[in-house]
Amino acid sequence: MGQLFHIRKARVAVPADSTISRPIEDYRIAGLRMTSLARPSLGKERFEMLAFAVSVLNGCESCIRSHEEVLRNAGLSADKIHDLARLASVVKALRTLSAA
């Protein structure tokens, strides 16, 4: 799985003796409970597309990676994932311009 773009990494303190796997650790740090989102009403693929776009808007690298992996495993092409990232970037730019 290749990254589509490069985002500044956040530094997070994690205990050295931690036995938690990386994705679960990222959710724990973010305070998210993904079990409640196991069966979204929009369908899993559409939900992941929206979650990926929101993650791009928020600049959360671990969330972007996680949602990108799910989308790739669901069969979305790298081009479509890249288009989602570009659309989210345009939305963020428009939001920034309208706030100025």
N, C-alpha and C positions, 0 to 999 in steps of 0.2 A: 504494500500500500504506500503510494507516494503522497507527499504533501503537495497540495495545490498552491500554497503560498506560505510565506514565512511570517510568523507573528512573534512578538516579543514574549519570552517565557516569564511566567510569574514564579516567584520563589516562595515555596511553601515548606514549612518545617514538618518533617515526618520522622517519627522515632526510628532509630537505627535498627532496633530489634523487631520492627513491624513485619508481620507475616501476611498482611493483607495484600491481595493482588492489586496491580496498578489501577485498572478501571474502577474497581470497588472503592479503592482509596480515594480516587478523584471525586467520586460521588459523595463519599463521606465528608471530605473536606468542603465540598460545595454545599453540604447539607441537603442533598436531594434524595428522594425516595423514588426510584424508578419503577418499583413494583406497581404503584398505582397507575402507571401509564402503559401497562402491559398490553391492553386491548383498546387502543384509541378509536373513537367513533369515526374518524376520517380514514381509517385504514393505516396499517403500519408504514407503508412506503410514503404516503403523503405526510403523515405525522413526522417521519424522519427528515423529509425534505424541509418542512417548516422548522423543525428543531435545528437542522444544520444551518439554515439561513439566520435564525435567531442567534445561534452560537457565533456566526461570522459577525453579526451586528455587535455582539457583546465582546468579541475578541477573545473568547475563551478557547485557548489552544487544545486543552484536553477534551473539551466538548466537541470541538470541530473534528478532531481525530476520531473520536468515538462514533459520531454520527456519519462521518465519511465512510468509515469501515462498514457500518450497517448498510449504508446505501450501496456501496460496492458489492457487498455480499448479496444484496437484493437484486443485483443485475443492472444497476444504473451505470451508464457509461461515464468515463472520466470527463467527457465534454459536457454532459448534462450537469454533473456535480460542479464543474467549473462555472457553468452558466448560472447556477444557483448562487454561487459565491459572488459572481459579478453583479447579479441583481441585488443581492443584499448590500453590496458595497455602494451601489447607486442609491439605494434607499437611505443608507447612512449618510452619504454625501448630501442628498436633498434635505434630510433632517437637519444636518449641520448648517447648511446654507439658510434654511428657513428660520433657524434660531438666531442667526447673526443680525 
